[in-house]
Amino acid sequence: MADLTSQSTSIQSLYNWYREDRLYVNRRYQRKLVWTLEEKQKLIDSILKKYPIPAVLIAEKSEAQNAYEIIDGLQRLHAILSFIENAFPSLDGRYFNVEYFPTAKAQADLGKFKMSAEEDRLTQQEVSTILDYAIALSVMRNATENEINDVFDRINTYGHRLSDQERRQAGVENEFSSTVRDIACILRGDASLDVLLLYQMPAISIDLPKTRHGYDVRADEVFWVSQGILRSTDLRDSMDEQCIADIAACIVGGVLIERSKDALDEIYTSGSGEADRIITALEVYGSKKFSEEFNFCVDEVLRTCAFGRPEKLRDVLFSSRQTNPFPSIFAVLLMAFHELIVREGMVVSNYEAAKEALRGAASRVDAGRKATSPQERRKNIDTIKGLISPNFIKGNPPPAIYGNHSIMDIEAVIRRSEIELANYELKQGLLSLGDGSIDSGMIDKVVKTICAIANNGPNSSGKVIIGVVDKDADAERVKALDGIDPMKVGRRYVVGVNREAARLSISTEDYYARWKDGIKNSALSNNVRDSVLSSMDFNSFYGLGVIVITVPPQKSLSYVGDDLYYREGDSTRLAAKAQQIASLAQRF
């Protein structure tokens, strides 16, 4: 049984914890950062006025000494600590004065955050008021995972800020909720480890168009919003997860469910007959299998819309200008694609014709309140299938659904690389951006990076993506050299490798083979070399083409010849000292 203790802790101490990697967020049950600017500013104003604010609940992490998982108070803590780091001004437009807080100033000097250029700042006395302010902390010690989930669920039962889907997911941890959350993270582009440090939360939180917070996931770039399926504010309320849950329950459960709040509530109610039915069905179906099918079908919808002149799904489905969201029609569309591709083993034979068949299809589908029953949904699915099926043929070979990276997977990896630097590496290709000559050492560099990623530990995996740059100048250079339009994903740009194959006057297949042969003929340890070669993948990625090299977890150290490499942030280093080698060996 967990022990609960109370303690008052100054904001200054909490900031030290924040930058000493002692405050964690568990994404299995915690929401994204969702507070508005005004809510953050009012909290800071309360602190400046020395008003009381609610207690923060944290749980001591059993596997890490003096580290804590935030159970309740995530939004409050991040607001306070990010204010110190000049993320936003106070209600009267003034910023925290870092000059009066040497600890934060040192972090700014290290490049951990950027100080505001605004000159209107808090006084030294106001800075002291904030740093000395005591936050009431309730600390759970020796708590089990089930106890933490239960506490979180109970806390949020009484809250009024959670959306329907956030309430369903709060404190619920089973195969179905995890699958829905994982697919949603990939489609939003905020896929990451389940447990993050508090200061990493902006990297996986959503910035709305009218309320910029500096978060890395821009709502208007997310699949759901960019295609018009949902509004940006719907993402904040987890309407994307609600849509995925509805589709998932219909597909893995084998029968269409009613599209309603009550039907989804029942599925998320632990111990209910419907919850047991869906969870059992998913265990039989396979969560990984379903996730790959879902993402593949989304890819095919995107490819259809992008064929010829790229269009948003909304503009294809609706004949007149439309700004309203259409999650119910999207659910019908995706299930129609799933039935044709997965159940019937079909592949799209003519994307152009399929796109034209879908043009104005929204008028053929009943999206009214009476269309929520399983019977009416069946009619709608059949209508969509009837429109597009003439442009599908029996797959021979069958569609490559499993074990390959979808467009959504690749975008998620690119975004994830911005947080988990040690596990991911992005390269633009074989050719120099200067004179366009072949970089003879590039494959060797990638081989060393593969070795280093493999040495991150037996429970760690990673990826190298070829065809991506991380600088605006490099993207512009590629555009000038090859006449292509790089696609921005987060802070990176996909430039692809098809352009390099064209410049080398070889096929994409031959270009891919150069990378594969380079790894095959390298001095990389047999174990990691063979596992990497078996999982290498190519994705057309909107015609740009990217190569994905997956580095699966390894059971022992990996070498390049006699050399041992490791990752230090986003850099690959040679382990030249005995102490470094011994430290790496202790990981396995």
C-alpha positions, -999 to +999 in steps of 0.1 A: +000+000+000+013+035-009+024+059+018+013+096+014+034+124+029+030+162+025+057+187+021+061+223+010+087+229-017+098+262-030+095+270-067+132+275-068+137+239-056+112+226-081+131+244-109+162+226-098+143+192-099+131+202-134+165+207-148+181+179-129+158+154-147+138+145-117+103+154-128+086+129-152+053+126-170+037+093-178+018+095-211-002+064-204-026+085-185-015+121-186-028+146-211-008+169-233-002+205-223-036+221-229-038+253-208-045+286-226-021+315-222-046+333-200-049+303-176-011+303-173-009+340-167-036+340-141-017+313-122+015+334-122-005+364-111-019+343-081+017+334-072+029+370-074-001+380-052+008+351-028-026+336-032-029+299-024-030+274-054-040+237-053-015+211-041+005+190-066+004+152-064+036+133-073+046+097-070+082+086-061+097+066-090+108+032-077+135+028-104+151+062-100+164+078-068+149+112-060+128+113-091+090+117-093+061+111-116+035+139-118+000+126-110-019+158-107-007+193-114+011+188-147-004+220-163+004+240-132+039+229-128+048+233-165+032+268-165+053+279-136+086+265-147+082+275-183+074+311-172+108+311-155+122+302-189+105+331-206+080+310-225+053+336-220+048+370-202+027+379-171-008+394-174+008+428-177+032+418-204+064+414-184+088+384-185+106+367-157+140+383-152+165+354-155+194+377-145+181+375-109+181+337-109+216+324-117+205+288-120+181+296-148+206+320-164+231+291-165+206+269-183+199+297-208+237+301-214+239+264-221+212+268-248+185+249-229+160+278-235+160+312-252+156+343-232+131+368-244+145+400-260+117+421-244+131+446-219+099+448-197+107+423-169+098+415-133+116+433-105+141+415-083+116+415-055+089+399-078+114+373-089+122+364-052+084+362-045+081+335-072+112+316-063+104+316-026+067+307-031+060+273-015+040+247-035+021+221-014+033+187-026+017+154-017+041+126-023+030+090-029+057+065-019+059+028-027+028+031-049+021+003-074+011+011-110-025+001-103-027+025-073-013+054-094-038+046-122-067+044-097-057+077-080-055+095-113-089+081-124-105+093-091-090+127-093-102+133-128-137+119-121-144+151-102-128+174-127-148+194-152-121+201-177-117+167-193-134+159-226-154+127-230-124+109-246-099+122-221-122+110-193-125+076-209-087+072-212-079+087-178-066+059-155-076+032-180-047+009-189-056-020-211-047-033-246-075-013-263-068+021-247-030+016-254-036+008-290-059+038-295-034+061-278-004+047-298-022+051-332-033+086-322+003+096-313+016+084-347-011+103-366-006+135-345+031+132-349+038+132-311+048+095-308+074+092-280+084+071-250+056+065-225+075+084-198+090+118-206+108+144-186+086+174-178+106+198-199+101+176-230+064+180-229+063+209-253+078+186-280+047+164-279+021+190-272-002+208-298+001+244-307-033+258-319-032+284-347-045+313-327-028+306-294+009+299-301+027+285-271+059+274-288+049+237-287+064+216-315+033+199-329+014+224-349-023+216-352-026+228-387+001+203-398-015+173-381-032+148-404-066+153-389-066+191-392-046+194-425-072+171-442-101+189-426-115+159-407-113+178-374-108+213-361-076+222-343-095+226-311-109+191-315-073+178-311-070+194-277-101+175-267-088+142-280-115+139-307-090+121-328-086+093-302-124+091-300-126+086-338-099+059-337-116+042-308-149+040-327-132+026-359-111+002-339-141-012-320-159-018-352-131-036-370-115-057-343-149-065-327-162-079-360-195-060-359-203-023-363-211-005-331-235+024-327-217+057-332-225+073-298-211+085-265-228+057-246-213+030-269-178+042-263-184+048-226-194+011-223-162+000-241-140+020-217-159+008-186-137-018-169-155-050-163-185-043-186-196-069-211-187-047-241-153-039-227-145-075-221-157-084-256-136-058-274-105-065-253-108-102-260-113-096-297-083-073-298-061-100-281-071-124-308-068-099-337-035-085-325-029-048-316+002-045-337-016-061-367-045-037-364-022-006-360-003-015-391-036-020-410-050+013-398-019+032-408-017+015-442-053+024-450-047+060-439-017+060-463-038+048-492-064+075-485-036+101-486-020+087-517-054+089-534-058+125-524-023+134-534-024+118-569-020+144-597-028+177-581-026+172-543-059+180-526-072+178-490-096+149-483-122+175-474-120+191-508-123+158-525-153+146-505-173+178-506-183+194-538-189+228-522-166+247-498-168+230-464-153+241-430-172+217-407-154+186-394-165+152-407-152+124-384-183+102-390-177+103-428-140+097-423-148+066-402-170+052-429-144+059-456-116+043-436-136+012-429-145+009-466-108+010-475-100-015-447-126-040-460-114-038-496-077-039-487-075-061-457-105-083-458-107-087-495-069-085-503-074-057-529-050-030-540-057+004-556-052-001-594-060+035-604-055+063-578-066+090-602-099+072-609-104+064-572-100+101-564-125+111-589-149+084-577-147+100-542-153+135-555-184+149-539-190+115-521-201+132-489-235+140-505-240+102-511-234+094-474-260+100-447-242+119-419-272+129-399-282+119-364-301+089-377-270+075-394-254+064-362-270+030-360-249-001-371-275-007-399-271+028-414-234+028-410-233-005-430-252+012-458-228+041-458-197+018-460-213-001-488-220+032-507-183+042-505-172+007-515-195+008-544-180+041-556-143+031-553-142-007-558-140-005-596-106+010-591-093-018-570-080-052-582-070-084-564-036-079-550-009-102-566+012-100-546-010-090-517-007-054-503+024-050-482+007-040-450+027-056-423+063-049-412+067-018-434+067+019-425+037+040-434+039+077-442+025+083-407+051+061-391+079+080-409+065+114-399+063+102-363+099+089-363+111+123-377+093+142-349+104+117-323+140+122-334+138+157-320+134+144-284+152+110-284+184+122-300+204+091-291+181+066-308+176+084-341+197+098-369+186+116-401+207+118-432+200+136-465+216+110-488+248+100-506+255+132-525+271+163-512+250+194-511+280+214-522+292+201-556+268+172-558+296+146-557+292+113-539+302+115-503+324+083-502+323+082-464+285+086-459+277+048-458+306+043-434+292+071-412+258+055-411+273+021-403+290+036-373+258+053-362+239+019-365+266+004-343+263+032-318+225+030-316+227-008-311+249-001-281+222+020-264+212-011-245+192-044-247+159-027-243+165+001-268+159+003-305+164+031-330+162+042-366+182+059-393+162+077-420+178+086-453+163+115-472+158+141-445+176+174-436+172+195-405+182+230-418+162+255-438+193+263-458+198+226-468+162+223-478+165+254-500+197+240-515+181+207-524+152+226-539+176+246-561+196+216-571+169+191-578+138+212-584+117+194-558+096+209-530+108+195-496+081+185-472+083+200-437+077+176-408+082+193-374+115+211-376+129+188-403+124+186-441+119+154-461+139+159-494+138+122-503+163+100-522+145+097-555+162+130-566+196+115-559+188+084-579+178+106-608+210+126-606+230+094-605+210+082-635+201+050-617+168+035-607+154+039-571+159+002-567+196+004-576+200+034-553+184+014-524+207-015-532+237+007-528+228+014-492+219-023-486+251-036-501+271-010-482+258-022-449+261-059-460+297-055-469+307-035-439+326-047-408+295-043-386+289-071-361+270-100-377+242-099-352+232-062-357+241-063-395+218-092-402+189-078-381+192-043-398+193-058-433+162-079-427+142-048-415+154-022-440+125-005-457+117+020-485+087+042-486+077+063-516+066+092-492+046+113-516+070+105-545+101+118-526+113+084-514+129+077-480+149+047-467+143+036-432+170+016-414+157+000-382+181-010-355+164-036-333+174-042-297+206-062-293+217-087-266+254-079-267+278-051-277+281-044-314+313-034-332+326-021-365+356-043-370+374-039-336+359-004-329+332+002-305+308+032-310+282+049-288+257+078-290+262+110-271+231+130-277+228+132-315+265+125-321+283+092-327+315+087-308+343+061-308+348+045-274+385+049-271+390+047-233+388+017-212+363+034-189+340+041-218+341+005-230+334-008-195+305+016-192+290+003-225+295-033-215+275-028-183+244-020-203+242-056-215 
